[in-house]
Amino acid sequence: MSDGPWLVVGLGNPGPQYAGNRHNVGQMVLDELARRTGSTFGARASGLLSRRPQAAVAEARLGVLPGGAPGPRVVLAKPTTYMNVSGGPVAALAKYYGVPPERTVLVHDELDIPFADVRLKKGGGEGGHNGLRDTTKALGTKDYVRVRVGVGRPPGRMDPADYVLRDFARNEQKDLPWLLDSAADAVELVLLEGLEAAQLRFHTKG
């Protein structure tokens, strides 16, 4: 695999009022990845931060390669813009760090996947997800990796837009740490072993 860095972006909305929303689960996963690497957002990207990238950024190495060598270099990022204009920060970070789309990973909430399931894909449609749609437009391609974190469909006739802007239900919150850990594992596996290996693990039941 290439020596260049990976860019891993957690989508969400800025501000404490949105922090626990289903729509912000991607940023929750990024917090778990930062915890694993012992990195702090903003601490190691002073040159980039002076250019106002509209993102909180941490640089680290993620995971451990066979033989015990440190895992690949990774730029962890949480856009500080609203979800529907995530593309600008993602494109700016990719350009600054020289990261091609195939080494760009977006972590995001997914309505069409049951809560607590994680799925992965490269390319394809955005499924009505405004953060993905804006990223595709800004990068000029759909061919980036998506780690899709299942939040399930809204109950009854609830508007999906209202549903994703609510915090996880009480019965979901007990399983949320497990879900964040699982999604972080998925990101690590993509970087260490590739997308197909990650799909085989996370898409196979039993």
Sequence and secondary structure as in RCSB ss.txt:
>XXXX:A:sequence
MSDGPWLVVGLGNPGPQYAGNRHNVGQMVLDELARRTGSTFGARASGLLSRRPQAAVAEARLGVLPGGAPGPRVV
LAKPTTYMNVSGGPVAALAKYYGVPPERTVLVHDELDIPFADVRLKKGGGEGGHNGLRDTTKALGTKDYVRVRVG
VGRPPGRMDPADYVLRDFARNEQKDLPWLLDSAADAVELVLLEGLEAAQLRFHTKG
>XXXX:A:secstr
  SS EEEEE    STTTTTBGGGHHHHHHHHHHHHHT  TTTT HHHHTT  SEEEEEEE SB TTS B  EEE
EEEESS GGG HHHHHHHHHHHT  GGGEEEEEEETTS TT EEEEESS  TT HHHHHHHHHHT S SEEEEEE
    STT  HHHHHTSB  HHHHTTHHHHHHHHHHHHHHHHHH HHHHHHHHS   
